[in-house]
């Protein structure tokens, strides 16, 4: 432990801040005692504490406030009948109030709304807490600016329903409207919240009385609406916490000097204190600051100080674990300091009562309103992480499991059995520390998680065989076998998962190095053999020799990969346990309540629904349905459905491995859901790559197969666009000269190629990208070329896919047109190919907006009336983008459940 103490300047300033609590009563008396008691200096130089800290709780309140404002405006916009009825009921109820009461309430609130903040500011200045006043003034200024912006938005750009919910005709001038947000009330609320008035009971009561009186008088006199009052309160509250999080709240952490005074207050006589230097992480930051304290008489002490800032560290990580995991998530950081103190004290006493070696708690106390301390007997020793490998003996492992068995015999879960929580004293005795996050009366799930966590912790130091053997010798084979379903990364601590990821990267690097070495040796052997060949071989024989050498090199690489492949630690532990209990369950338990993929699916569905609603709100479906020819609509539906079969063919044609065709078609249907939340050129590639990997294709080969399919599809797309463009330009002329559009397109492409090749930066960029693409795609294309059936399937699938989309668009046009408004199939193909290319390049999900505009403008340009082009494009996009979303989501969910995605 490094001796550290309090810098003289910091000790004075921080202890002064800590001696001014935010609540009246006994806390102030305790801090007065701290100020008058003689305090010895803390040894060393304690790190300077930051003057301000950014509390996660302030950020959470800010986000909640923003969400509440959005919900309120949404209700005002879409539930107009509800808001009008609510306003009428409130106006009817308040209209019965006596006039005298109304006048008294208005007069009192108008005076108090200004006097209360001033009085609180004077009280804070007397106690030398000017920083809080500055925070309040800043919050008030920002709140005033937001109210002005909101008033301007409601008056100029807000929907009529929101304006009606937030304003009404002014009683003094029926031609004017009341303010949507009160220009003086929101700043007052922001000021009072930022200065911390809500945490002081007396001032809080006065604040609420003033607010209710002001709201009552404004409602009765007709100068506001209920929604306006709620919006005003929310804006003031949100701006206050946003200001506090942005600039930081004053730091009230107790220093070492405050700790010394607190120890004297509970009967100890400290001489010195040294701060233990521990790096704070999101997982360990809430464990508190630790001090080694020497006394005038008696053995030394280990003291842990926990304050609100440390308690809140890692809040978002723990909140995510609480949301996504079932039944064993980490304890919420929003519990009070009193609850945290009682929890740790209870676990310390329970562990000792169970017969486990744990630090003995001898005293607890509060250090003002924002910190607590726990005093333990000094244990000494070193953590398991600091021990050398040769120092971790079988006796030490056995003793560690004995302590865990003692806890589990009384249903106590430690929940953090990592290396720095296992202490070994000078005599070799194992002591379990950091019991703060544990559980009493724990269920079987938590107890088995403790066993799996300790297996991994010890396995990282001594290997899977010794870790499992030591556990079996103490807990028994059945107890160890029962923990196998918990042996998964999500059930382990954050630091353990990070260590396993690092080891996985190192293992993968070793495997890659072995494969590269095998490939190099195979090439050298092939070149050596080629050097000893005599005479020029025949062309046919030479081709056979090349194919044989390629297969031999591939086998050598596969053999090298199999030999270099290493098992991860979790797999090694499973194998060791299965050697003892072959019938043990190995299927991982379902520990996640909400998987990230499920959350992404929900967000994707919400985004898709939003885009769908925005596309359909301005369309009149009555005339469209009445004038449509349903035979052509059915044909368009058929072509749209057939496109998924063609897409599956175009993918499988570039995958030499055997992949189920029906499941591939289902994956393409699932792609109709994925492309709603991602650009079309990104979502489909990612989904197909993932699908091939799950189907047994190696990751590198899966990427190469999808890349080959995309590259070949791009070439086909360009060729078809030029071909159909040529036909479109010649179909109305007797000669076969191409149209000016095609010539202009070719010239544009040529100019772009010249620019790219002439600029060094662009040339290097393109060459690098193309080289990386061909590095994996070209070998894959060579594999496909050796199987003509696959190549025909891929090419036929791409042509069929384009044909299906073109015929779907043509059928959509014929559903709303007649003989006089028809256009040629070549023109439809050109419009589709151009629109599809733009949709793939557009950054919007599914090319929304860009595709519709391109198709509509293109159809009009080739001679189709606007009255036919617009509904035809709408029908085409409904059949190919929006209607398949629900089947796509069902297919995506089904394949995910089956492990195919």
C-alpha positions, -999 to 999 in steps of 0.1 A, spaced: 0 0 0 12 34 -9 10 60 19 -10 89 8 -28 117 26 -44 151 21 -29 180 4 -32 209 28 -51 231 4 -74 203 -7 -80 191 28 -92 225 39 -115 231 9 -130 197 7 -136 193 44 -153 226 44 -175 215 15 -182 182 33 -191 200 65 -220 217 48 -247 191 42 -278 194 21 -302 184 49 -310 199 82 -309 180 114 -284 156 129 -261 155 99 -253 192 105 -245 184 141 -221 157 131 -203 179 107 -201 207 133 -184 181 155 -159 173 127 -150 210 125 -143 215 162 -126 182 169 -88 181 168 -78 163 136 -43 148 130 -28 151 96 -30 121 73 3 107 63 16 112 27 -1 131 0 -37 121 -8 -46 127 -44 -64 160 -50 -101 154 -54 -118 170 -84 -138 200 -75 -168 187 -95 -181 153 -105 -205 142 -133 -232 121 -116 -249 94 -137 -281 100 -118 -282 136 -132 -278 122 -167 -306 97 -161 -329 124 -148 -321 145 -179 -330 116 -202 -362 109 -183 -371 146 -186 -365 147 -223 -385 115 -228 -414 130 -207 -414 162 -228 -415 141 -260 -444 120 -246 -463 151 -235 -460 167 -269 -470 134 -286 -501 132 -265 -509 168 -273 -504 161 -310 -523 128 -314 -548 127 -286 -565 160 -292 -599 148 -279 -583 137 -246 -565 170 -241 -596 190 -248 -618 170 -224 -591 172 -197 -589 210 -201 -627 213 -199 -629 192 -167 -601 212 -150 -616 245 -160 -650 234 -148 -636 223 -114 -614 254 -109 -642 278 -120 -661 270 -88 -633 284 -65 -642 316 -46 -629 348 -61 -613 358 -28 -593 326 -27 -582 331 -62 -569 366 -56 -551 356 -24 -535 327 -41 -524 348 -71 -509 375 -49 -491 351 -26 -477 330 -54 -465 361 -74 -446 374 -44 -433 340 -31 -421 329 -65 -395 356 -64 -388 358 -27 -382 320 -21 -352 317 -45 -337 349 -31 -341 337 4 -325 304 -4 -296 321 -22 -289 343 9 -290 312 31 -265 294 9 -242 324 7 -241 327 44 -229 291 46 -203 299 18 -218 277 -8 -217 302 -37 -210 274 -63 -245 261 -59 -259 295 -65 -239 299 -97 -251 266 -109 -287 277 -102 -283 310 -121 -268 292 -151 -297 267 -151 -322 295 -149 -306 314 -179 -306 282 -200 -342 274 -190 -353 309 -200 -337 305 -234 -354 271 -239 -388 286 -230 -383 314 -256 -373 288 -282 -403 267 -273 -427 296 -275 -414 306 -309 -417 270 -322 -453 266 -309 -463 299 -325 -446 294 -359 -441 257 -367 -459 234 -342 -490 215 -354 -523 231 -345 -532 203 -320 -501 211 -300 -508 248 -301 -544 243 -289 -532 221 -260 -506 246 -248 -523 279 -254 -557 295 -252 -571 330 -259 -557 355 -234 -583 369 -210 -570 404 -216 -570 402 -254 -591 375 -272 -570 380 -303 -538 370 -285 -528 336 -271 -513 328 -238 -477 317 -235 -471 280 -242 -444 279 -215 -442 303 -185 -412 325 -190 -406 330 -153 -418 298 -138 -395 274 -157 -363 294 -148 -374 294 -111 -379 256 -112 -345 251 -129 -328 274 -103 -343 257 -73 -335 222 -86 -299 230 -96 -291 246 -62 -303 214 -44 -334 228 -27 -353 196 -34 -331 177 -9 -338 201 19 -372 191 35 -383 226 47 -374 244 15 -389 217 -6 -422 220 12 -422 258 6 -413 253 -30 -442 229 -37 -467 251 -20 -456 281 -41 -457 261 -73 -492 247 -66 -505 282 -57 -491 297 -89 -505 269 -111 -539 271 -94 -542 309 -99 -530 307 -135 -555 280 -144 -584 297 -127 -577 330 -143 -574 314 -178 -537 324 -184 -525 288 -190 -535 253 -197 -528 220 -178 -504 208 -205 -486 242 -204 -480 239 -167 -467 203 -170 -444 213 -199 -431 242 -179 -422 220 -149 -406 194 -171 -385 219 -190 -372 235 -158 -365 201 -142 -348 188 -173 -326 219 -179 -315 218 -142 -302 183 -143 -287 188 -178 -268 217 -164 -257 198 -133 -244 169 -155 -227 193 -180 -208 214 -155 -206 188 -127 -219 189 -92 -198 201 -63 -176 173 -49 -184 165 -13 -162 134 -10 -148 131 25 -110 134 27 -86 116 49 -89 143 76 -126 138 77 -120 101 81 -97 106 110 -124 127 127 -150 101 120 -129 74 136 -125 96 167 -162 100 168 -168 63 171 -142 58 199 -109 51 181 -77 71 185 -60 71 151 -25 82 146 -21 80 109 -38 68 78 -25 56 44 -46 54 13 -45 21 -7 -39 29 -43 -64 9 -64 -73 16 -100 -110 24 -103 -128 6 -131 -166 4 -138 -167 -29 -121 -146 -21 -90 -151 17 -87 -180 13 -63 -160 -7 -38 -149 24 -20 -116 40 -10 -95 20 14 -72 32 42 -47 15 65 -51 32 99 -28 29 128 -40 36 164 -25 49 195 -31 16 212 -43 -16 196 -39 -33 163 -42 -14 130 -75 -11 111 -87 -14 75 -112 13 67 -134 15 36 -151 48 28 -180 48 3 -195 80 -10 -223 87 -35 -199 93 -64 -181 60 -60 -215 43 -55 -227 56 -88 -196 45 -108 -205 18 -134 -242 27 -131 -249 23 -168 -231 -10 -170 -251 -24 -140 -283 -9 -154 -277 -28 -187 -270 -60 -168 -302 -56 -148 -322 -51 -180 -308 -79 -200 -300 -107 -175 -324 -129 -157 -325 -130 -119 -289 -124 -110 -280 -90 -122 -258 -67 -102 -273 -46 -74 -286 -13 -85 -264 17 -78 -294 38 -70 -297 23 -35 -291 47 -7 -259 49 12 -277 36 43 -289 5 23 -254 -1 10 -239 2 45 -265 -23 59 -260 -47 30 -222 -49 34 -224 -51 72 -250 -80 70 -229 -99 46 -197 -95 67 -215 -108 98 -232 -136 78 -199 -148 62 -181 -151 96 -211 -168 111 -210 -193 82 -174 -202 92 -157 -185 63 -126 -164 66 -137 -129 60 -126 -95 73 -142 -88 107 -164 -57 108 -161 -39 141 -177 -5 134 -197 15 110 -206 52 108 -218 79 85 -194 107 74 -219 134 67 -249 130 44 -228 118 14 -205 91 27 -202 61 51 -173 42 65 -168 6 75 -141 -3 99 -125 -38 97 -98 -56 116 -66 -54 97 -59 -86 77 -28 -80 56 -15 -103 30 -15 -103 -8 -42 -109 -34 -43 -140 -56 -35 -118 -86 -2 -106 -70 10 -142 -62 35 -159 -85 24 -190 -103 46 -212 -82 31 -198 -50 -3 -211 -59 -1 -245 -44 -27 -273 -42 -32 -265 -5 -40 -229 -14 -65 -240 -40 -81 -264 -15 -84 -237 12 -100 -213 -13 -127 -239 -22 -132 -245 15 -141 -209 21 -166 -210 -8 -181 -242 5 -186 -225 39 -205 -196 23 -226 -219 1 -235 -241 31 -254 -210 44 -268 -200 10 -244 -170 7 -233 -160 -28 -201 -139 -31 -208 -129 -67 -173 -116 -73 -148 -144 -69 -120 -128 -89 -83 -127 -82 -83 -94 -62 -111 -106 -40 -91 -136 -27 -66 -125 -1 -38 -147 12 -23 -136 45 13 -142 58 4 -176 72 -11 -188 39 -47 -185 51 -73 -176 24 -96 -147 32 -125 -137 10 -130 -100 7 -153 -76 -13 -185 -91 1 -204 -60 -7 -222 -72 -39 -230 -106 -24 -264 -121 -16 -278 -139 14 -305 -166 10 -292 -170 -26 -308 -193 -50 -291 -222 -68 -284 -201 -98 -262 -176 -80 -244 -204 -61 -236 -222 -93 -224 -190 -108 -200 -185 -80 -186 -220 -86 -182 -214 -124 -166 -180 -117 -140 -194 -93 -133 -223 -117 -124 -197 -144 -104 -175 -120 -83 -204 -108 -81 -219 -143 -65 -187 -156 -37 -191 -131 -32 -229 -128 -49 -244 -158 -82 -262 -162 -71 -296 -148 -58 -283 -114 -88 -260 -110 -114 -287 -116 -95 -312 -95 -94 -289 -65 -130 -280 -69 -141 -317 -71 -120 -326 -40 -140 -300 -19 -174 -296 -34 -178 -330 -50 -182 -340 -86 -220 -334 -87 -218 -298 -75 -191 -290 -100 -210 -307 -129 -241 -287 -120 -222 -254 -128 -215 -263 -164 -246 -246 -178 -233 -214 -161 -199 -217 -177 -204 -190 -203 -189 -155 -207 -220 -136 -199 -222 -152 -164 -186 -141 -156 -173 -109 -142 -163 -81 -165 -126 -84 -158 -127 -121 -164 -144 -116 -198 -118 -91 -208 -90 -116 -200 -107 -143 -220 -111 -120 -250 -74 -111 -248 -64 -148 -247 -88 -155 -276 -71 -128 -297 -36 -142 -289 -48 -178 -297 -63 -166 -330 -30 -149 -339 -11 -181 -333 -35 -201 -355 -31 -175 -383 7 -177 -380 6 -215 -382 -16 -214 -413 6 -188 -431 37 -209 -423 20 -240 -437 10 -221 -469 45 -209 -473 60 -243 -469 35 -258 -494 44 -232 -520 81 -238 -515 76 -276 -519 55 -270 -551 81 -247 -566 109 -272 -558 89 -299 -575 82 -277 -605 120 -270 -608 128 -307 -612 102 -313 -639 118 -320 -673 102 -310 -706 72 -288 -712 40 -306 -701 9 -309 -722 -18 -282 -717 -43 -307 -704 -18 -323 -681 -6 -290 -669 -41 -280 -659 -46 -312 -640 -13 -306 -623 -23 -271 -613 -56 -283 -599 -39 -311 -580 -13 -286 -565 -42 -263 -555 -60 -291 -537 -28 -302 -520 -21 -267 -508 -57 -264 -495 -53 -297 -476 -20 -286 -461 -36 -254 -449 -66 -272 -434 -43 -297 -417 -22 -269 -403 -53 -251 -390 -66 -283 -373 -32 -288 -357 -29 -252 -345 -65 -249 -333 -65 -245 -295 -94 -249 -271 -104 -219 -250 -103 -222 -212 -141 -227 -209 -140 -256 -233 -110 -271 -214 -129 -269 -181 -160 -286 -196 -138 -314 -209 -122 -319 -175 -156 -320 -158 -170 -344 -184 -142 -368 -178 -155 -371 -142 -192 -368 -149 -199 -378 -186 -236 -373 -182 -233 -338 -169 -255 -311 -186 -233 -290 -210 -260 -270 -228 -256 -233 -216 -284 -220 -196 -305 -191 -209 -293 -162 -188 -303 -133 -210 -337 -117 -205 -333 -94 -235 -307 -102 -261 -290 -74 -280 -304 -89 -312 -339 -88 -298 -335 -51 -288 -321 -44 -323 -351 -62 -338 -375 -41 -318 -358 -8 -328 -357 -20 -364 -394 -26 -363 -401 8 -348 -380 25 -375 -397 5 -402 -431 14 -389 -421 51 -388 -409 51 -424 -440 32 -435 -464 57 -418 -446 86 -433 -448 71 -468 -485 63 -465 -500 93 -447 -504 114 -478 -518 87 -501 -555 84 -509 -561 46 -512 -598 48 -522 -593 59 -558 -563 36 -562 -581 5 -551 -612 14 -571 -592 19 -604 -567 -9 -600 -568 -40 -623 -565 -69 -597 -552 -94 -623 -520 -74 -628 -518 -68 -590 -518 -105 -585 -491 -109 -612 -470 -83 -594 -474 -102 -561 -463 -134 -578 -432 -118 -594 -423 -102 -560 -425 -136 -542 -405 -153 -570 -377 -128 -565 -367 -144 -531 -361 -178 -549 -340 -160 -575 -320 -142 -547 -313 -176 -531 -301 -190 -564 -278 -160 -570 -262 -165 -536 -258 -203 -536 -243 -202 -571 -211 -188 -555 -210 -211 -525 -193 -244 -534 -203 -259 -500 -237 -275 -496 -262 -252 -480 -300 -259 -476 -319 -242 -504 -352 -237 -485 -334 -222 -455 -315 -199 -479 -348 -187 -494 -360 -180 -458 -328 -160 -452 -335 -138 -483 -371 -132 -469 -355 -122 -436 -333 -98 -456 -365 -78 -465 -367 -70 -428 -330 -62 -423 -328 -37 -451 -355 -16 -435 -330 -5 -408 -298 -5 -429 -288 7 -464 -297 -19 -490 -260 -25 -499 -251 -31 -463 -279 -51 -446 -281 -78 -472 -244 -84 -473 -241 -87 -435 -271 -110 -433 -260 -134 -460 -225 -135 -446 -238 -144 -412 -262 -170 -427 -233 -187 -445 -212 -188 -414 -240 -204 -394 -245 -229 -422 -210 -242 -417 -190 -221 -442 -158 -207 -427 -159 -169 -420 -133 -160 -446 -149 -181 -473 -184 -168 -464 -172 -132 -469 -155 -142 -502 -187 -159 -514 -209 -129 -507 -183 -106 -522 -181 -127 -553 -219 -126 -556 -219 -89 -551 -191 -83 -576 -206 -105 -603 -240 -89 -597 -225 -54 -601 -210 -64 -634 -243 -79 -646 -262 -48 -635 -239 -25 -655 -241 -47 -686 -279 -49 -684 -282 -12 -678 -261 -5 -709 -280 -31 -730 -315 -20 -721 -304 16 -725 -292 9 -759 -325 -8 -768 -345 20 -754 -326 45 -775 -330 25 -807 -366 12 -804 -381 44 -818 -355 50 -846 -349 30 -878 -311 28 -871 -293 10 -844 -275 41 -831 -276 44 -793 -294 72 -775 -277 104 -764 -284 94 -727 -263 62 -731 -235 81 -749 -235 107 -722 -234 80 -695 -204 63 -711 -186 96 -715 -192 104 -678 -178 70 -668 -148 75 -689 -141 109 -675 -144 95 -639 -120 67 -647 -95 93 -661 -98 115 -630 -93 86 -607 -62 73 -625 -46 107 -628 -50 117 -591 -24 98 -570 -45 99 -538 -77 86 -555 -57 60 -575 -41 46 -544 -74 45 -526 -91 26 -554 -63 2 -559 -61 -6 -522 -98 -13 -520 -99 -33 -552 -69 -54 -542 -84 -62 -508 -116 -72 -526 -100 -94 -552 -76 -110 -526 -105 -131 -513 -130 -130 -542 -108 -142 -570 -98 -175 -553 -135 -181 -545 -144 -175 -581 -118 -201 -592 -135 -226 -569 -169 -218 -585 -155 -220 -620 -146 -257 -613 -183 -264 -609 -202 -252 -639 -236 -261 -623 -229 -236 -595 -219 -209 -620 -250 -214 -641 -271 -213 -609 -256 -180 -598 -258 -163 -632 -293 -176 -638 -304 -164 -603 -291 -129 -610 -308 -127 -643 -340 -141 -629 -338 -117 -599 -336 -87 -622 -364 -101 -644 -387 -106 -614 -383 -70 -603 -387 -56 -638 -418 -77 -644 -432 -67 -609 -427 -30 -618 -442 -36 -653 -473 -54 -638 -477 -25 -613 -478 0 -642 -503 -21 -661 -525 -23 -629 -531 14 -631 -526 21 -668 -542 12 -702 -531 6 -737 -526 43 -744 -503 48 -714 -481 17 -717 -444 18 -722 -419 -8 -735 -404 -34 -712 -369 -22 -721 -378 13 -708 -392 -2 -676 -359 -22 -672 -338 9 -676 -358 28 -650 -357 -1 -626 -319 -6 -630 -312 31 -625 -335 33 -594 -321 2 -579 -285 15 -583 -294 48 -566 -312 30 -538 -282 9 -531 -260 40 -529 -285 60 -508 -278 60 -470 -314 56 -461 -328 22 -450 -340 3 -481 -333 33 -502 -364 50 -489 -371 83 -507 -343 79 -532 -358 49 -550 -394 63 -550 -382 96 -565 -359 80 -591 -385 55 -603 -413 81 -605 -391 106 -623 -378 79 -646 -412 66 -656 -424 101 -663 -393 108 -684 -399 77 -706 -435 89 -713 -457 75 -685 -483 100 -671 -478 111 -636 -513 98 -626 -501 63 -635 -464 65 -624 -470 76 -588 -495 48 -578 -475 22 -598 -443 30 -579 -463 30 -547 -476 -5 -554 -442 -18 -565 -426 -5 -533 -454 -19 -512 -449 -54 -527 -411 -54 -526 -403 -33 -495 -431 -28 -470 -454 -57 -472 -425 -83 -469 -414 -66 -436 -437 -88 -414 -429 -121 -432 -392 -110 -430 -394 -104 -393 -410 -138 -388 -384 -154 -409 -356 -135 -391 -370 -146 -357 -374 -182 -368 -339 -185 -382 -324 -167 -351 -342 -192 -328 -329 -221 -349 -294 -207 -348 -292 -200 -385 -286 -163 -380 
